[in-house]
Amino acid sequence: MSTQEPAITFERTAALRREIAEVGAGLTSEQLSHPSLCGGWTVRDVLGHLVVPLTISLPRFGWAMVGARGNFDVANDRLARDTARQLGGEVTKVLRERASRRFVPPGGTPAFQLADVLVHSQDIRRPLGLTHAYAVEDLREVLGLLTSPLGKRGFVPSSRLTGLHLVATDTDTGQGQFTAGDGALVEGPAEAVILALTGRRVALEELTGPGVGILADRLPR
């Protein structure tokens, strides 16, 4: 699954955090309040979410889970909003200063945070009309995670990938394009594939192939 050494993945994750922190620091109050691609969250909330693993201890997260009656999504949502509200204008400063913190969720791999930061960075950029070119190695690393058995832990329900053959058309670094799965073809830019797999319908229009309609039917509306 992994295409990079763990140390490199940690370094790349830190770099992506700094990049989106710089973007966030340059946004207006109106832009920070703009809806992100992540349902129900504003751009500011997404920045808060990115800070959570850098500032919240596992015991505190455990208490958040208790308060949410064991519902991870509820705990995650509350922590993101609370962190964004409590830090206010300091959220991007904290994200930048703590970007190098190495965090691996229980049972996860270093690629989990790389995927989380990459996807949520686009949750921020895309609604604001901002673009970003990601390193092919990072895109392949994230795709490898999302299409692996570990990917269903918080990212992609396994049923979403059933019967689909994925091709990321801009990932050839001399070892061929990234591909995964068997079945109806879904192909397009790696970023669009990643966003679609993680439930962002906005990316579907950038994909082609007979499997796109199948994938679309499996995404939340």
Secondary structure, DSSP 8 states (H G I E B T S, - for coil): ---S-HHHHHHHHHHHHHHHHHHHHT--HHHHTSB-SSTT-BHHHHHHHHHHHHH--HHHHHHHHHHTTT-HHHHHHHHHHHHHHHHGGGHHHHHHHTTT-----TT--THHHHHHHHHHHHHHHGGGT------HHHHHHHHHHHTSGGGGTTT--HHHHTTEEEEETT--SSS--EEE-SSEEEEE-HHHHHHHHTT-GGGGGG-BSTTHHHHHHHS--
